[in-house]
Each structure stands twice: as C-alpha cells, then as structure tokens.
Amino acid sequence: MLIISHNAQDQHSAAPVLTSDEAIRFIAEGLKPNGCQYLEVPMGKLIRAGGFWLLPGVSSHPVARLFLVSRDLTTPLLGDPHVPGVKVYFSERASTFYVGIVSEHQPGTPLLMPLIKDLHPPLPTLHLTFIGHVIAAI
C-alpha cells in the first residue's frame, strides 16, 4: 500500500500516473481522474502538486515508458525551459506530448530533438507549449 504524503513545502512522496489525455486535463484544469494510480517519487527527487508521471501515447525513449514531470515553476532552474536536460512539450495542433532535448542548430531557433533517432523531425519549440522537466524515468 502506497501512502501519499506531502510536507509544509508541498513536496509530495508520490505522483499520479497519467495518460496523455489525462495529463492534458490535469494541466488545463488541475483535475486528476478518479481512481488514478500513484507511483512513488524516487529518493532524492522533489515533486510538488503540479508534478505527474506521464505515460505518453507514443514511445519516446528507447527503454523508459514513464516520465516523472516536474512543473515546479517556483524552483528557478526547473521553471526555465532553457536549462539543459530532458523536457516535455505539448503540441496543441497535434494534441501530442513530445519528450526530448532542446538544441539550437541556429542561434535563436531552439528545436526539440527526439530521444529516439528519427522518431520525429526536430520541432521548433516556438510552436510548442513547455510543460516541464523530466526528473526521473522508468
């Protein structure tokens, strides 16, 4: 049995596991589906109320299938999409989450590069919504 707790800084010991469709609603309205599963947050990682485990509809990594997404905008480094690391973006047009690494092939033109070679072409982040940083994956 998983006991879900949070402390005075609103740091949680577990986060909801959300499909892409559930994550869209959670981000837009703050609503978690009834009876959703929770998974523990790994030791040494911090997650606040807006964090969640993303189960994307499309495989985004050669091995990992779940991504712990931190949406913590109160932590300066995690609130900045320009900090290096694996990130999650959302395309409203395609209604799809993309997991990847941002690279600037030309100055001022950040592109989201997939974690699986040739999964999708590099995507201009200008046309995507930054969701958060991946802080763990399983």
ABEGO torsion letter per residue (X at the ends): XBBBBBBAAGBBABBBBBBAAAAAAAAAAGBBBBGBBBBBBBBGBBBBAABBBBBBABBABAABABBBBBABAABAAAABAABBEBBBBBBAAAGBBBBBBBBBABBGBBBBBBABBGABBBBBAAABBBAEBBABBX
